[in-house]
Amino acid sequence: MKTGNNVRCRRLFRRIFQSLSVVVFVMLLPLTSSSYEILLGTGGSGSFSHFAGKTLCRLISANPDLSCKAIPASDNTHNLTNLRSGSLDIALVDSRMFYDALNGKGYFKYLDIAYDNLNPLAALYNIPVVLVARDDAKILTLDDLKGKRINMGVPLSRQYLAAESIMQAKGWTEKDFSLVQNLSASHAQDTLAFSGGTIEAMFHIGVHPDRNLDQLLKRTRARLVSMDDSDIEKMVQGDNALTSVTIPAGSYSTNPEIVKTFGSRMLLVTTIDLDDGTVRSIEDAVFHHGETLKKVHPSFVPVKE
């Protein structure tokens, strides 16, 4: 009886040992994945660009052969340079910055770097420039801005460059205004001056609808002024980085009518080095989910470049 028990015990332990050996072997196998991770450069954390990047990554990652990670950056220059060098696969880049990089203008005027390997895939949404005016300033058209107290923004900021472009298109100089401030949009410096009446008008850049802008308009009884102007139209037609933009009626309670203006576009950019199969998968993720994107935010209107 003891001998039979010993045999059964040895067989049992042998089976347990064999099972454990299989488990250990599987655990020691290298953890590999067939999916390719896409690194997508965006604006800083908390920006609409970063939100858009994370939304795109969710759509791209629905493809079992791809995964995607949104990488926040301080500015467009950082994304363009890392994209060019191969540190990023795709990036969200403002069209103004993209065309300046290609043509060695603006921020890139003195950089000895060629960005000729960049390839735009799509324009995802518009980034309008809007003129915000106090109700008591009686600014109903762009021409009414002349002689008023305005804020251009910090030199070389997006607000400043936009205001400078408008002034050049209209043939204006700072002497055509009673006051020109250079207040930053950060820390609400411009909106505080606007609310207090120090300035009567300012330029705002961003997607719409904008909750913070809506609160400012309601609090100050201000409105957005259409820049439906022949000089602005001529400027837009002569610049590939710009596009005409219409903000829908009722986007803000103080603006029951549509607002016609202009702006840049947020481009999804890659390089000529990214393989065609991956590019097609990314494009499919964007263009086959256009309605999904619009439900996430009404500003999303993907257009193939």
Secondary structure, DSSP 8 states (H G I E B T S, - for coil): -HHHHHHHHHHHHHHHHHHHHHHHHHHHS------EEEEEEESSTTSHHHHHHHHHHHHHTTSTTEEEEEEE-S-HHHHHHHHHHTS-SEEEEEHHHHHHHHHT-GGGTT-----TTEEEEEEEEEEEEEEEE-GGGT--SGGGGTTSEEE--STTSHHHHHHHHHHHHHT--GGGSSEEE---SGGGHHHHHHHHTS-SEEEEES-SS-HHHHHHHHHHT-EEE----HHHHHHHHT-TT-EEEEE-TTSBTTB-S-EEEEEEEEEEEEETTS-HHHHHHHHHHHHTTHHHHHHH-TTEEEEE-
